[in-house]
Amino acid sequence: MKKIVLTSIAIFFWLASSAQWFQQASGTSAYLGGVCFPKQNVGYTVSDASQLIKTTDAGTTWAVANTAGSSLYSVYFTDSLHGCAVGAGGTILLTTDAGATWNLQTSGVTYALTSVFFLNSSLGVIVGNSGTLLMTNDGGTTWLSKPSGTTKDLHGVHFTDQNHG
């Protein structure tokens, strides 16, 4: 009997402490792309309606913070100030002021860019449709096209270190 009571108590505390998911209003009905939280309470997402959406209360509320000229699919911040968003038509946007302003960068491609990831404040990678692979080593100011070995659409990118992705 003691074992059943202890097991029941353990299960209760496990269920009570387990992470739970709650639906939150995003401030838009558009499709949302990637999400990135550079600080515990500050996060960003992007939409296919050209919106950059921000939260400052850990996701409880979201508001459109800025708009871009094309659909956006992914966003990544290297710290609380520096971020990059990518999207349709080769769109690359950079911010250095926590998303208050975004500056269009030259990608050299017209394909949709679908995912962005930075290993550190300098080295970043973008992937996109038709096997698009772009790399930067200057924080996103310039991007160089690299062979990906495929012409298939690429939808995500992540690296564990400079040589493994």
ZADO-1210 file (C-alpha; in nm, 4 decimals, padded with zeros to 6 digits):
<atoms>
<atom x="00.0000" y="00.0000" z="00.0000" code="MET" pos="1"/>
<atom x="00.2863" y="00.2386" z="00.0829" code="LYS" pos="2"/>
<atom x="00.4345" y="00.1797" z="-00.2639" code="LYS" pos="3"/>
<atom x="00.1015" y="00.2658" z="-00.4339" code="ILE" pos="4"/>
<atom x="00.0664" y="00.5886" z="-00.2336" code="VAL" pos="5"/>
<atom x="00.4249" y="00.6964" z="-00.3099" code="LEU" pos="6"/>
<atom x="00.3807" y="00.6132" z="-00.6787" code="THR" pos="7"/>
<atom x="00.0533" y="00.8085" z="-00.6885" code="SER" pos="8"/>
<atom x="00.2171" y="01.1089" z="-00.5225" code="ILE" pos="9"/>
<atom x="00.5106" y="01.0930" z="-00.7661" code="ALA" pos="10"/>
<atom x="00.2744" y="01.0772" z="-01.0652" code="ILE" pos="11"/>
<atom x="00.0712" y="01.3701" z="-00.9311" code="PHE" pos="12"/>
<atom x="00.3794" y="01.5902" z="-00.8898" code="PHE" pos="13"/>
<atom x="00.5115" y="01.4884" z="-01.2316" code="TRP" pos="14"/>
<atom x="00.1812" y="01.5786" z="-01.3974" code="LEU" pos="15"/>
<atom x="00.1560" y="01.9049" z="-01.2040" code="ALA" pos="16"/>
<atom x="00.5082" y="02.0117" z="-01.2969" code="SER" pos="17"/>
<atom x="00.5080" y="01.8997" z="-01.6607" code="SER" pos="18"/>
<atom x="00.5310" y="02.1705" z="-01.9238" code="ALA" pos="19"/>
<atom x="00.1980" y="02.2622" z="-02.0713" code="GLN" pos="20"/>
<atom x="00.1194" y="02.4343" z="-02.3990" code="TRP" pos="21"/>
<atom x="-00.1332" y="02.7146" z="-02.4257" code="PHE" pos="22"/>
<atom x="-00.2574" y="02.8793" z="-02.7413" code="GLN" pos="23"/>
<atom x="-00.1719" y="03.2505" z="-02.7557" code="GLN" pos="24"/>
<atom x="-00.3036" y="03.5204" z="-02.9864" code="ALA" pos="25"/>
<atom x="-00.0338" y="03.6348" z="-03.2283" code="SER" pos="26"/>
<atom x="-00.1974" y="03.9532" z="-03.3477" code="GLY" pos="27"/>
<atom x="-00.2298" y="03.8145" z="-03.7005" code="THR" pos="28"/>
<atom x="-00.4197" y="03.5460" z="-03.8876" code="SER" pos="29"/>
<atom x="-00.1258" y="03.4924" z="-04.1239" code="ALA" pos="30"/>
<atom x="00.0933" y="03.1822" z="-04.1369" code="TYR" pos="31"/>
<atom x="00.3754" y="03.2176" z="-03.8824" code="LEU" pos="32"/>
<atom x="00.7284" y="03.1109" z="-03.9642" code="GLY" pos="33"/>
<atom x="01.0214" y="03.0554" z="-03.7304" code="GLY" pos="34"/>
<atom x="01.0417" y="03.1838" z="-03.3758" code="VAL" pos="35"/>
<atom x="01.3443" y="03.3010" z="-03.1794" code="CYS" pos="36"/>
<atom x="01.3827" y="03.4133" z="-02.8169" code="PHE" pos="37"/>
<atom x="01.7132" y="03.6028" z="-02.7739" code="PRO" pos="38"/>
<atom x="01.6175" y="03.6843" z="-02.4125" code="LYS" pos="39"/>
<atom x="01.3971" y="03.5013" z="-02.1663" code="GLN" pos="40"/>
<atom x="01.0968" y="03.7314" z="-02.2138" code="ASN" pos="41"/>
<atom x="01.1692" y="03.8774" z="-02.5597" code="VAL" pos="42"/>
<atom x="01.0853" y="03.6778" z="-02.8691" code="GLY" pos="43"/>
<atom x="01.0187" y="03.7248" z="-03.2386" code="TYR" pos="44"/>
<atom x="00.8311" y="03.5447" z="-03.5120" code="THR" pos="45"/>
<atom x="00.7620" y="03.6295" z="-03.8757" code="VAL" pos="46"/>
<atom x="00.4635" y="03.5809" z="-04.1047" code="SER" pos="47"/>
<atom x="00.3851" y="03.5242" z="-04.4682" code="ASP" pos="48"/>
<atom x="00.1970" y="03.8557" z="-04.4518" code="ALA" pos="49"/>
<atom x="00.5340" y="04.0379" z="-04.4314" code="SER" pos="50"/>
<atom x="00.5075" y="04.0914" z="-04.0563" code="GLN" pos="51"/>
<atom x="00.7737" y="04.0908" z="-03.7866" code="LEU" pos="52"/>
<atom x="00.5950" y="04.0066" z="-03.4630" code="ILE" pos="53"/>
<atom x="00.7400" y="04.0575" z="-03.1152" code="LYS" pos="54"/>
<atom x="00.6655" y="03.9623" z="-02.7557" code="THR" pos="55"/>
<atom x="00.8217" y="04.1198" z="-02.4476" code="THR" pos="56"/>
<atom x="00.6367" y="03.9101" z="-02.1894" code="ASP" pos="57"/>
<atom x="00.7575" y="03.5564" z="-02.2714" code="ALA" pos="58"/>
<atom x="00.4863" y="03.4981" z="-02.5308" code="GLY" pos="59"/>
<atom x="00.1780" y="03.5951" z="-02.3343" code="THR" pos="60"/>
<atom x="00.1037" y="03.8744" z="-02.5820" code="THR" pos="61"/>
<atom x="00.2351" y="03.9338" z="-02.9327" code="TRP" pos="62"/>
<atom x="00.2142" y="04.2445" z="-03.1514" code="ALA" pos="63"/>
<atom x="00.3194" y="04.3315" z="-03.5035" code="VAL" pos="64"/>
<atom x="00.6362" y="04.5321" z="-03.4538" code="ALA" pos="65"/>
<atom x="00.7261" y="04.5997" z="-03.8141" code="ASN" pos="66"/>
<atom x="00.6410" y="04.5026" z="-04.1713" code="THR" pos="67"/>
<atom x="00.8553" y="04.4009" z="-04.4653" code="ALA" pos="68"/>
<atom x="00.7975" y="04.4053" z="-04.8386" code="GLY" pos="69"/>
<atom x="00.7573" y="04.0292" z="-04.8813" code="SER" pos="70"/>
<atom x="00.6519" y="03.7124" z="-04.7031" code="SER" pos="71"/>
<atom x="00.8888" y="03.6107" z="-04.4250" code="LEU" pos="72"/>
<atom x="00.9624" y="03.2507" z="-04.3225" code="TYR" pos="73"/>
<atom x="01.2365" y="03.2468" z="-04.0586" code="SER" pos="74"/>
<atom x="01.4017" y="03.4712" z="-03.7994" code="VAL" pos="75"/>
<atom x="01.7142" y="03.4308" z="-03.5852" code="TYR" pos="76"/>
<atom x="01.8769" y="03.6563" z="-03.3257" code="PHE" pos="77"/>
<atom x="02.2403" y="03.6194" z="-03.2182" code="THR" pos="78"/>
<atom x="02.1822" y="03.8412" z="-02.9129" code="ASP" pos="79"/>
<atom x="01.9195" y="04.0820" z="-02.7852" code="SER" pos="80"/>
<atom x="02.0013" y="04.3453" z="-03.0518" code="LEU" pos="81"/>
<atom x="02.1167" y="04.1637" z="-03.3667" code="HIS" pos="82"/>
<atom x="01.8765" y="03.9600" z="-03.5790" code="GLY" pos="83"/>
<atom x="01.8123" y="03.8348" z="-03.9290" code="CYS" pos="84"/>
<atom x="01.4841" y="03.7505" z="-04.1039" code="ALA" pos="85"/>
<atom x="01.4509" y="03.5781" z="-04.4419" code="VAL" pos="86"/>
<atom x="01.1716" y="03.5255" z="-04.6892" code="GLY" pos="87"/>
<atom x="01.0282" y="03.5265" z="-05.0394" code="ALA" pos="88"/>
<atom x="01.2182" y="03.6522" z="-05.3414" code="GLY" pos="89"/>
<atom x="01.5583" y="03.6241" z="-05.1716" code="GLY" pos="90"/>
<atom x="01.4660" y="03.8664" z="-04.8931" code="THR" pos="91"/>
<atom x="01.7210" y="03.9103" z="-04.6149" code="ILE" pos="92"/>
<atom x="01.6548" y="04.1677" z="-04.3430" code="LEU" pos="93"/>
<atom x="01.8960" y="04.2621" z="-04.0638" code="LEU" pos="94"/>
<atom x="01.8347" y="04.4516" z="-03.7414" code="THR" pos="95"/>
<atom x="02.0911" y="04.5926" z="-03.4990" code="THR" pos="96"/>
<atom x="01.8408" y="04.7612" z="-03.2660" code="ASP" pos="97"/>
<atom x="01.6261" y="04.4751" z="-03.1324" code="ALA" pos="98"/>
<atom x="01.3881" y="04.4863" z="-03.4269" code="GLY" pos="99"/>
<atom x="01.2993" y="04.8553" z="-03.4185" code="ALA" pos="100"/>
<atom x="01.4326" y="04.8898" z="-03.7743" code="THR" pos="101"/>
<atom x="01.5200" y="04.6303" z="-04.0376" code="TRP" pos="102"/>
<atom x="01.7592" y="04.6828" z="-04.3297" code="ASN" pos="103"/>
<atom x="01.7326" y="04.4935" z="-04.6582" code="LEU" pos="104"/>
<atom x="02.0508" y="04.3061" z="-04.7548" code="GLN" pos="105"/>
<atom x="02.1498" y="04.1767" z="-05.0978" code="THR" pos="106"/>
<atom x="02.1127" y="03.8004" z="-05.1261" code="SER" pos="107"/>
<atom x="02.1942" y="03.7595" z="-05.4952" code="GLY" pos="108"/>
<atom x="01.9071" y="03.5122" z="-05.5381" code="VAL" pos="109"/>
<atom x="01.5387" y="03.5320" z="-05.6216" code="THR" pos="110"/>
<atom x="01.4340" y="03.2013" z="-05.4650" code="TYR" pos="111"/>
<atom x="01.2439" y="03.1921" z="-05.1368" code="ALA" pos="112"/>
<atom x="01.4783" y="03.1788" z="-04.8383" code="LEU" pos="113"/>
<atom x="01.3181" y="02.9529" z="-04.5800" code="THR" pos="114"/>
<atom x="01.5518" y="02.9219" z="-04.2803" code="SER" pos="115"/>
<atom x="01.8341" y="03.1163" z="-04.1152" code="VAL" pos="116"/>
<atom x="02.0783" y="03.0122" z="-03.8421" code="PHE" pos="117"/>
<atom x="02.3842" y="03.1800" z="-03.6904" code="PHE" pos="118"/>
<atom x="02.6619" y="02.9914" z="-03.5143" code="LEU" pos="119"/>
<atom x="02.7852" y="03.3153" z="-03.3558" code="ASN" pos="120"/>
<atom x="02.7600" y="03.6887" z="-03.4202" code="SER" pos="121"/>
<atom x="02.9603" y="03.6579" z="-03.7455" code="SER" pos="122"/>
<atom x="02.8984" y="03.3185" z="-03.9048" code="LEU" pos="123"/>
<atom x="02.5512" y="03.2534" z="-04.0459" code="GLY" pos="124"/>
<atom x="02.3789" y="03.0201" z="-04.2913" code="VAL" pos="125"/>
<atom x="02.0581" y="03.0585" z="-04.4924" code="ILE" pos="126"/>
<atom x="01.8839" y="02.7871" z="-04.6940" code="VAL" pos="127"/>
<atom x="01.5978" y="02.8086" z="-04.9373" code="GLY" pos="128"/>
<atom x="01.4190" y="02.6755" z="-05.2411" code="ASN" pos="129"/>
<atom x="01.5987" y="02.4996" z="-05.5272" code="SER" pos="130"/>
<atom x="01.8894" y="02.4026" z="-05.3014" code="GLY" pos="131"/>
<atom x="01.9828" y="02.7608" z="-05.2172" code="THR" pos="132"/>
<atom x="02.2629" y="02.7830" z="-04.9600" code="LEU" pos="133"/>
<atom x="02.4069" y="03.1194" z="-04.8526" code="LEU" pos="134"/>
<atom x="02.6780" y="03.1885" z="-04.5965" code="MET" pos="135"/>
<atom x="02.8085" y="03.4992" z="-04.4224" code="THR" pos="136"/>
<atom x="03.1147" y="03.5541" z="-04.2058" code="ASN" pos="137"/>
<atom x="03.0517" y="03.9229" z="-04.1340" code="ASP" pos="138"/>
<atom x="02.7272" y="03.9107" z="-03.9387" code="GLY" pos="139"/>
<atom x="02.5023" y="03.9172" z="-04.2446" code="GLY" pos="140"/>
<atom x="02.6308" y="04.2254" z="-04.4243" code="THR" pos="141"/>
<atom x="02.7376" y="04.0145" z="-04.7239" code="THR" pos="142"/>
<atom x="02.6157" y="03.6700" z="-04.8284" code="TRP" pos="143"/>
<atom x="02.7934" y="03.4239" z="-05.0585" code="LEU" pos="144"/>
<atom x="02.6216" y="03.1464" z="-05.2491" code="SER" pos="145"/>
<atom x="02.7643" y="02.7983" z="-05.1818" code="LYS" pos="146"/>
<atom x="02.6880" y="02.4661" z="-05.3530" code="PRO" pos="147"/>
<atom x="02.4407" y="02.2599" z="-05.1497" code="SER" pos="148"/>
<atom x="02.4573" y="01.9469" z="-05.3628" code="GLY" pos="149"/>
<atom x="02.0834" y="01.9482" z="-05.4330" code="THR" pos="150"/>
<atom x="01.8193" y="02.1354" z="-05.6268" code="THR" pos="151"/>
<atom x="01.5438" y="02.0353" z="-05.3840" code="LYS" pos="152"/>
<atom x="01.3817" y="02.2925" z="-05.1582" code="ASP" pos="153"/>
<atom x="01.5587" y="02.3213" z="-04.8228" code="LEU" pos="154"/>
<atom x="01.3369" y="02.4109" z="-04.5258" code="HIS" pos="155"/>
<atom x="01.5603" y="02.4133" z="-04.2189" code="GLY" pos="156"/>
<atom x="01.9197" y="02.4652" z="-04.1136" code="VAL" pos="157"/>
<atom x="02.1054" y="02.4145" z="-03.7867" code="HIS" pos="158"/>
<atom x="02.4728" y="02.3710" z="-03.7047" code="PHE" pos="159"/>
<atom x="02.6312" y="02.2258" z="-03.3909" code="THR" pos="160"/>
<atom x="02.9676" y="02.3811" z="-03.4760" code="ASP" pos="161"/>
<atom x="03.1466" y="02.5397" z="-03.7730" code="GLN" pos="162"/>
<atom x="03.1956" y="02.2021" z="-03.9466" code="ASN" pos="163"/>
<atom x="02.8807" y="02.0092" z="-03.8614" code="HIS" pos="164"/>
<atom x="02.5369" y="02.1055" z="-03.9839" code="GLY" pos="165"/>
</atoms>
